[in-house]
Amino acid sequence: MGYQQKRSSSIHRPDSVIPSHSLGRATLQNFLRVSLATVASLVLTACAQDRPALIQLADQDGIVLDSWEDAFSGGRLIDIDLPPSAPQILQAIDLLITPHSNRLVLPDPRNQRILIFDHSGLDVRIVGKGGIEAGAFAMLRTVTVAPTGGIWAFDQKERQLNLFTDPSFSLERQINLPSSAAQILVRPDGGFLIYSPTSKKVLQVYSNNGKLVRKTLKPVPEDSRLFLARIQSGGIAPDHDQGHYAIYPTDFRILHYSDNLRLTEVLVGDPAREWQPSMPPFPERLSPYDYQPAHEKWWSSFAHIGKIFLVDQDTLLVSIYKSSGIHPEHWFANLYSTDGEMLAEGLAVPHSGQIIGASQGKLYVARQASLSTSGEHDPFELYEYRLSSQLSRLR
């Protein structure tokens, strides 16, 4: 796909149209030449209007924050008040907010459930459990919140979307999907946008009854695509105008799509910068079907693209991680304005945590439960941060 050139296209329009029967041969040829040039110019102009704008990510006056404390304030611990009989949280990779009741939604896939609570961690509701019956999950994969307030949860094993309605959060309907999904957004028309980085159809649009409506292809070498099936990287984030942003795990480009899945802007990073990494070609000596120490050594040799979030109306966040072996070990954050200005890069996420959600100027960091040296689990912790006033002054 080409990129839109930021220049105006002049269109030649003949001053008058003369019937061909009154023209001489030379005049007729000239008339046809001008007419064809006009048509070609119109076509090129239309094509240029359909091409995405190419925007280079750049700093402003050399000012890019490199400290978490400069970019974010707060760090409030949200103590989730689980019932005594409920299993403790082990891992969470997403956090969302219901639009009407303003409650936090935390998927807990290890326990096959969804936790819903207020901003103080109180009034906890538990939705779902392990199982195959209606309202249960065989393998909870990802969760999204609809503009109406309902919660859609995707069961990876059953390939099934489950809708739980707000405020009762009882199961209302189920939709079977033919594809896997790493992330899901509910579209304004009630359909779904699905991000599936290991599929040949990376972005897929489904109607509200589960019918595939539209798709876009992301050409990834087959060996890299097969190996990436083990990795959870890249993602999508809604904008504030019915479109969305996307970033793929292979190269540092932030893509903006309109609501009809038309690519409108590409924010391009610099692969020479440490915090704008691109995935190198998969080594020919390795098999994408295996997972051996040689794979771990190669994967640990470069940084990786995580997820993308819209923190507020003007600020994008891209998470970056470095790994020890195949698993993420250290998480970092990059901040950019939606018009391509670099605000902060390489911010080390505190608490040895991972960014799992962002909305309305707030950011949520999770420290996953881990096995301590004493053999006991260090507990899961959830922290809330806000964009700092210093960052606001840069925008």
ZAMITOR-569179 format. One record per residue (C-alpha): residue number from 1; x negated, y negated, z negated. Coordinates in Angstrom, 3 decimals. Layout:
<NUM, <X, Y, Z>>
...
END
This chain:
<1, <0.000, 0.000, 0.000>>
<2, <-1.312, -3.449, 0.878>>
<3, <-1.306, -6.464, -1.376>>
<4, <0.398, -9.774, -0.782>>
<5, <-1.882, -12.510, 0.476>>
<6, <-1.196, -15.735, -1.407>>
<7, <-0.887, -17.992, 1.575>>
<8, <2.021, -19.263, 3.608>>
<9, <2.787, -17.716, 6.980>>
<10, <3.614, -20.116, 9.771>>
<11, <6.384, -18.942, 12.072>>
<12, <6.488, -20.320, 15.609>>
<13, <9.995, -21.082, 16.782>>
<14, <10.613, -22.088, 20.409>>
<15, <12.356, -25.429, 20.710>>
<16, <14.983, -24.066, 23.042>>
<17, <16.120, -20.857, 24.640>>
<18, <16.441, -20.895, 28.425>>
<19, <18.419, -18.210, 30.292>>
<20, <16.030, -15.801, 31.973>>
<21, <17.700, -16.107, 35.402>>
<22, <16.633, -19.787, 35.601>>
<23, <12.958, -19.079, 34.815>>
<24, <10.072, -18.451, 37.159>>
<25, <7.883, -15.412, 36.655>>
<26, <5.094, -17.282, 34.829>>
<27, <7.590, -19.173, 32.713>>
<28, <9.415, -15.941, 31.863>>
<29, <6.177, -14.248, 30.816>>
<30, <5.322, -17.200, 28.616>>
<31, <8.795, -17.158, 27.110>>
<32, <8.519, -13.424, 26.323>>
<33, <5.049, -13.919, 24.869>>
<34, <6.314, -16.638, 22.521>>
<35, <9.372, -14.554, 21.588>>
<36, <7.271, -11.483, 20.793>>
<37, <4.905, -13.612, 18.717>>
<38, <7.875, -14.967, 16.805>>
<39, <9.218, -11.478, 16.086>>
<40, <5.771, -10.254, 15.014>>
<41, <5.347, -13.236, 12.711>>
<42, <8.751, -12.578, 11.138>>
<43, <7.893, -8.906, 10.579>>
<44, <4.529, -9.733, 9.027>>
<45, <6.137, -12.305, 6.759>>
<46, <8.758, -9.784, 5.621>>
<47, <6.069, -7.178, 4.977>>
<48, <3.997, -9.679, 2.999>>
<49, <6.998, -10.476, 0.836>>
<50, <7.381, -6.742, 0.044>>
<51, <3.742, -6.291, -0.951>>
<52, <2.805, -6.542, -4.621>>
<53, <0.853, -9.542, -5.851>>
<54, <-2.725, -8.642, -6.801>>
<55, <-3.866, -10.288, -10.061>>
<56, <-7.383, -9.889, -11.445>>
<57, <-7.522, -9.611, -15.225>>
<58, <-9.715, -12.503, -16.420>>
<59, <-10.512, -14.390, -19.609>>
<60, <-9.825, -18.050, -20.152>>
<61, <-12.926, -20.172, -20.825>>
<62, <-14.792, -17.056, -21.961>>
<63, <-12.617, -16.667, -25.073>>
<64, <-11.667, -13.025, -25.744>>
<65, <-10.976, -11.900, -29.310>>
<66, <-12.931, -8.840, -30.453>>
<67, <-11.698, -8.452, -34.038>>
<68, <-8.447, -6.833, -35.165>>
<69, <-8.136, -9.363, -37.999>>
<70, <-8.280, -12.262, -35.518>>
<71, <-5.479, -10.813, -33.372>>
<72, <-3.142, -9.392, -36.024>>
<73, <-1.977, -10.298, -39.502>>
<74, <-0.190, -8.351, -42.191>>
<75, <-0.750, -4.636, -42.508>>
<76, <2.262, -3.837, -44.687>>
<77, <2.603, -0.170, -45.636>>
<78, <6.080, 1.175, -44.943>>
<79, <6.686, 3.845, -47.560>>
<80, <9.229, 6.201, -45.986>>
<81, <11.563, 7.457, -48.703>>
<82, <12.098, 11.049, -47.585>>
<83, <14.463, 13.295, -49.564>>
<84, <12.496, 15.527, -51.986>>
<85, <13.509, 18.674, -50.136>>
<86, <12.476, 17.359, -46.688>>
<87, <9.125, 18.403, -45.179>>
<88, <6.484, 15.686, -45.125>>
<89, <5.699, 13.894, -41.856>>
<90, <2.693, 15.403, -40.083>>
<91, <2.456, 13.473, -36.820>>
<92, <4.256, 10.710, -34.927>>
<93, <3.325, 9.300, -31.524>>
<94, <6.254, 6.903, -30.955>>
<95, <8.212, 4.337, -32.924>>
<96, <11.258, 2.502, -31.614>>
<97, <13.830, 0.022, -32.919>>
<98, <17.602, 0.276, -32.444>>
<99, <18.896, -2.958, -30.829>>
<100, <22.030, -3.428, -32.936>>
<101, <21.363, -1.980, -36.382>>
<102, <17.633, -2.970, -36.238>>
<103, <16.499, 0.346, -37.695>>
<104, <13.210, 2.123, -37.066>>
<105, <13.278, 5.401, -35.139>>
<106, <10.353, 7.753, -35.757>>
<107, <10.162, 11.078, -33.879>>
<108, <8.485, 13.798, -35.951>>
<109, <7.787, 16.498, -33.335>>
<110, <5.887, 18.869, -35.623>>
<111, <9.060, 19.211, -37.713>>
<112, <11.430, 19.022, -34.689>>
<113, <13.374, 16.062, -36.070>>
<114, <13.932, 12.307, -35.756>>
<115, <13.750, 9.982, -38.760>>
<116, <15.804, 6.771, -38.818>>
<117, <15.275, 4.202, -41.600>>
<118, <15.235, 0.491, -42.366>>
<119, <12.129, -1.731, -42.297>>
<120, <11.413, -0.949, -45.945>>
<121, <11.423, 2.803, -45.323>>
<122, <14.724, 3.266, -47.159>>
<123, <18.122, 4.713, -46.213>>
<124, <16.488, 7.574, -44.301>>
<125, <18.618, 9.548, -41.863>>
<126, <17.344, 12.844, -40.436>>
<127, <18.541, 13.861, -36.975>>
<128, <17.868, 17.288, -35.509>>
<129, <16.012, 20.377, -36.654>>
<130, <14.150, 23.286, -35.133>>
<131, <16.329, 25.668, -33.140>>
<132, <18.172, 26.186, -29.877>>
<133, <21.721, 25.328, -30.938>>
<134, <23.398, 22.040, -30.071>>
<135, <21.708, 19.124, -31.832>>
<136, <18.519, 21.104, -32.531>>
<137, <15.149, 21.008, -30.757>>
<138, <13.046, 23.869, -29.486>>
<139, <10.207, 21.437, -28.654>>
<140, <10.878, 17.747, -29.291>>
<141, <8.737, 15.797, -26.822>>
<142, <9.774, 12.149, -26.571>>
<143, <12.535, 9.807, -27.728>>
<144, <13.942, 6.540, -26.400>>
<145, <16.572, 4.061, -27.557>>
<146, <19.348, 2.927, -25.206>>
<147, <20.435, -0.743, -24.965>>
<148, <23.729, 0.378, -26.493>>
<149, <21.891, 1.686, -29.569>>
<150, <22.108, 5.410, -28.892>>
<151, <19.046, 7.639, -29.196>>
<152, <18.032, 9.910, -26.326>>
<153, <15.698, 12.767, -27.273>>
<154, <13.989, 15.051, -24.745>>
<155, <13.488, 18.735, -25.529>>
<156, <10.465, 19.838, -23.506>>
<157, <11.130, 23.570, -23.723>>
<158, <14.811, 23.330, -22.800>>
<159, <14.237, 20.440, -20.318>>
<160, <17.216, 18.749, -21.913>>
<161, <18.132, 15.191, -22.898>>
<162, <20.238, 14.865, -26.053>>
<163, <22.203, 11.691, -26.856>>
<164, <22.816, 10.778, -30.498>>
<165, <25.146, 7.808, -30.886>>
<166, <24.635, 4.851, -33.235>>
<167, <25.701, 4.460, -36.050>>
<168, <26.693, 8.063, -36.834>>
<169, <23.820, 9.557, -34.791>>
<170, <25.919, 12.610, -34.035>>
<171, <25.304, 14.553, -30.814>>
<172, <27.492, 13.148, -28.029>>
<173, <26.209, 14.714, -24.810>>
<174, <23.400, 16.708, -23.214>>
<175, <21.850, 16.445, -19.749>>
<176, <19.575, 19.013, -18.148>>
<177, <16.616, 17.672, -16.149>>
<178, <14.543, 19.551, -13.564>>
<179, <11.333, 17.802, -14.603>>
<180, <9.068, 17.425, -17.595>>
<181, <8.845, 14.008, -19.257>>
<182, <6.100, 12.365, -21.295>>
<183, <8.123, 9.159, -21.753>>
<184, <11.661, 8.021, -20.959>>
<185, <13.332, 4.613, -20.629>>
<186, <17.073, 4.056, -20.338>>
<187, <17.888, 1.842, -17.363>>
<188, <20.505, -0.966, -17.393>>
<189, <22.847, 1.171, -15.246>>
<190, <22.758, 4.009, -17.796>>
<191, <20.329, 6.114, -15.786>>
<192, <16.801, 7.094, -16.795>>
<193, <13.266, 6.273, -15.794>>
<194, <10.926, 9.164, -16.510>>
<195, <7.138, 8.986, -16.703>>
<196, <5.482, 12.320, -15.984>>
<197, <1.726, 11.848, -15.428>>
<198, <1.059, 15.506, -14.656>>
<199, <3.729, 15.663, -11.959>>
<200, <3.235, 14.717, -8.322>>
<201, <6.281, 12.482, -8.849>>
<202, <4.853, 10.312, -11.612>>
<203, <7.825, 7.921, -11.908>>
<204, <11.290, 9.341, -11.413>>
<205, <14.701, 7.670, -11.617>>
<206, <17.711, 9.765, -12.583>>
<207, <21.374, 8.852, -12.678>>
<208, <23.272, 9.107, -15.954>>
<209, <24.350, 12.629, -15.033>>
<210, <20.817, 13.879, -14.395>>
<211, <20.635, 13.565, -10.595>>
<212, <17.280, 12.496, -9.104>>
<213, <17.836, 9.146, -7.379>>
<214, <14.377, 7.780, -6.608>>
<215, <10.730, 8.645, -7.146>>
<216, <7.309, 7.197, -6.589>>
<217, <4.177, 9.216, -5.958>>
<218, <0.801, 8.610, -7.544>>
<219, <-1.851, 10.421, -5.496>>
<220, <-4.168, 12.079, -7.996>>
<221, <-6.703, 14.740, -6.979>>
<222, <-5.209, 18.122, -7.729>>
<223, <-8.026, 19.264, -10.028>>
<224, <-7.726, 16.086, -12.128>>
<225, <-3.938, 16.416, -12.262>>
<226, <-4.151, 20.001, -13.498>>
<227, <-6.664, 19.116, -16.184>>
<228, <-4.613, 16.087, -17.273>>
<229, <-1.756, 18.467, -18.118>>
<230, <-3.567, 18.955, -21.440>>
<231, <-3.799, 15.218, -22.121>>
<232, <-1.180, 12.687, -23.188>>
<233, <-2.291, 9.467, -21.460>>
<234, <-0.780, 6.489, -19.750>>
<235, <2.787, 5.318, -20.131>>
<236, <5.572, 2.870, -19.364>>
<237, <7.043, -0.117, -21.207>>
<238, <10.205, -2.112, -20.448>>
<239, <9.924, -5.771, -19.529>>
<240, <12.569, -8.370, -20.395>>
<241, <14.190, -8.439, -16.968>>
<242, <15.320, -4.852, -16.293>>
<243, <11.958, -3.845, -14.812>>
<244, <9.005, -2.123, -16.452>>
<245, <5.224, -1.926, -16.718>>
<246, <3.200, 1.236, -16.151>>
<247, <-0.399, 2.316, -16.593>>
<248, <-1.786, 5.645, -15.396>>
<249, <-4.574, 7.664, -17.041>>
<250, <-6.893, 7.577, -14.021>>
<251, <-7.667, 3.886, -13.472>>
<252, <-7.201, 0.598, -15.295>>
<253, <-4.401, -1.089, -13.369>>
<254, <-1.275, -2.478, -15.005>>
<255, <1.608, -2.058, -12.561>>
<256, <4.855, -3.998, -12.729>>
<257, <7.962, -2.520, -11.102>>
<258, <11.339, -4.126, -10.552>>
<259, <14.540, -2.351, -11.588>>
<260, <14.763, -0.629, -8.175>>
<261, <11.237, 0.795, -8.609>>
<262, <9.638, -1.695, -6.223>>
<263, <6.046, -2.520, -7.101>>
<264, <5.848, -6.300, -7.544>>
<265, <2.520, -6.974, -9.312>>
<266, <-0.764, -5.181, -9.927>>
<267, <-3.009, -6.464, -12.734>>
<268, <-6.425, -5.057, -11.858>>
<269, <-9.184, -4.409, -14.377>>
<270, <-12.942, -4.358, -13.904>>
<271, <-14.311, -0.778, -14.145>>
<272, <-17.676, -2.227, -15.205>>
<273, <-16.121, -3.406, -18.485>>
<274, <-16.276, -0.892, -21.322>>
<275, <-12.690, -1.440, -22.370>>
<276, <-11.167, -1.184, -18.885>>
<277, <-12.122, 2.429, -18.164>>
<278, <-11.419, 4.530, -15.105>>
<279, <-11.490, 8.299, -15.066>>
<280, <-14.460, 9.580, -13.027>>
<281, <-13.915, 12.368, -10.481>>
<282, <-13.373, 15.761, -12.029>>
<283, <-16.722, 17.639, -11.975>>
<284, <-16.951, 20.185, -9.178>>
<285, <-18.802, 22.602, -11.440>>
<286, <-15.822, 22.833, -13.828>>
<287, <-12.510, 24.568, -13.319>>
<288, <-9.382, 22.525, -14.082>>
<289, <-7.688, 25.705, -15.315>>
<290, <-10.239, 26.348, -18.079>>
<291, <-11.111, 24.566, -21.277>>
<292, <-14.679, 25.186, -22.328>>
<293, <-17.387, 23.233, -24.255>>
<294, <-18.565, 21.806, -20.920>>
<295, <-15.117, 20.259, -20.426>>
<296, <-15.287, 18.703, -23.906>>
<297, <-18.727, 17.249, -23.232>>
<298, <-17.552, 15.648, -19.986>>
<299, <-14.307, 14.308, -21.521>>
<300, <-16.209, 12.820, -24.477>>
<301, <-18.557, 10.876, -22.194>>
<302, <-16.129, 8.041, -21.325>>
<303, <-13.230, 6.072, -22.836>>
<304, <-9.629, 6.890, -21.960>>
<305, <-6.449, 4.947, -21.270>>
<306, <-3.713, 5.484, -23.830>>
<307, <-0.271, 3.846, -23.751>>
<308, <1.087, 0.434, -22.800>>
<309, <3.374, -1.742, -24.949>>
<310, <5.116, -5.087, -24.513>>
<311, <4.462, -6.680, -27.914>>
<312, <6.493, -9.791, -27.168>>
<313, <7.836, -11.458, -24.054>>
<314, <4.390, -12.649, -22.930>>
<315, <1.914, -10.131, -24.395>>
<316, <0.932, -6.666, -23.175>>
<317, <-1.071, -4.191, -25.245>>
<318, <-2.987, -1.251, -23.791>>
<319, <-4.364, 1.341, -26.196>>
<320, <-7.750, 2.910, -25.471>>
<321, <-9.283, 5.917, -27.172>>
<322, <-12.596, 7.680, -27.436>>
<323, <-12.616, 11.368, -28.151>>
<324, <-14.616, 14.086, -29.760>>
<325, <-13.936, 16.998, -27.494>>
<326, <-10.473, 16.916, -26.010>>
<327, <-8.691, 15.199, -28.903>>
<328, <-8.507, 11.421, -29.483>>
<329, <-10.675, 10.368, -32.400>>
<330, <-11.011, 6.573, -32.387>>
<331, <-8.303, 4.208, -31.107>>
<332, <-8.743, 0.644, -29.828>>
<333, <-6.445, -2.074, -28.493>>
<334, <-6.602, -4.511, -25.568>>
<335, <-4.278, -7.505, -25.320>>
<336, <-3.350, -9.344, -22.113>>
<337, <-0.815, -11.973, -21.173>>
<338, <1.729, -10.881, -18.607>>
<339, <0.128, -13.234, -16.052>>
<340, <-3.240, -11.462, -16.297>>
<341, <-5.169, -13.413, -18.930>>
<342, <-7.450, -11.336, -21.191>>
<343, <-6.738, -12.166, -24.834>>
<344, <-8.526, -9.432, -26.796>>
<345, <-10.414, -6.232, -26.009>>
<346, <-11.879, -3.309, -27.914>>
<347, <-10.079, -4.024, -31.197>>
<348, <-10.695, -1.064, -33.521>>
<349, <-7.357, 0.131, -34.913>>
<350, <-7.500, 0.136, -38.751>>
<351, <-6.777, 3.043, -41.114>>
<352, <-8.253, 5.447, -38.526>>
<353, <-4.831, 4.993, -37.012>>
<354, <-3.035, 5.042, -33.686>>
<355, <-0.655, 2.426, -32.271>>
<356, <2.743, 4.088, -31.842>>
<357, <5.139, 1.182, -31.277>>
<358, <5.506, -2.549, -30.642>>
<359, <8.448, -4.928, -30.414>>
<360, <9.403, -8.541, -31.169>>
<361, <5.838, -9.571, -32.014>>
<362, <5.328, -6.628, -34.373>>
<363, <2.973, -3.688, -34.030>>
<364, <3.170, -0.301, -35.759>>
<365, <0.103, 1.776, -36.621>>
<366, <0.285, 5.399, -37.776>>
<367, <-2.367, 7.281, -39.662>>
<368, <-1.568, 10.888, -38.887>>
<369, <-1.582, 13.516, -41.631>>
<370, <-4.858, 15.395, -41.773>>
<371, <-6.474, 18.201, -43.712>>
<372, <-8.810, 16.792, -46.364>>
<373, <-12.069, 18.311, -47.597>>
<374, <-10.177, 19.678, -50.601>>
<375, <-7.916, 21.675, -48.321>>
<376, <-4.853, 19.474, -48.877>>
<377, <-3.099, 17.276, -46.319>>
<378, <-3.825, 13.558, -46.469>>
<379, <-0.352, 12.053, -46.046>>
<380, <1.051, 10.341, -42.973>>
<381, <1.112, 6.547, -43.317>>
<382, <2.879, 3.845, -41.307>>
<383, <1.764, 0.184, -41.205>>
<384, <3.385, -2.926, -39.729>>
<385, <1.356, -5.822, -38.249>>
<386, <2.237, -9.117, -36.551>>
<387, <0.551, -11.106, -33.809>>
<388, <-1.669, -13.725, -35.445>>
<389, <-1.344, -17.490, -35.015>>
<390, <-4.887, -17.528, -33.563>>
<391, <-3.801, -15.221, -30.758>>
<392, <-0.743, -17.377, -30.105>>
<393, <-2.972, -20.411, -29.565>>
<394, <-4.854, -18.596, -26.784>>
<395, <-1.693, -18.083, -24.724>>
END
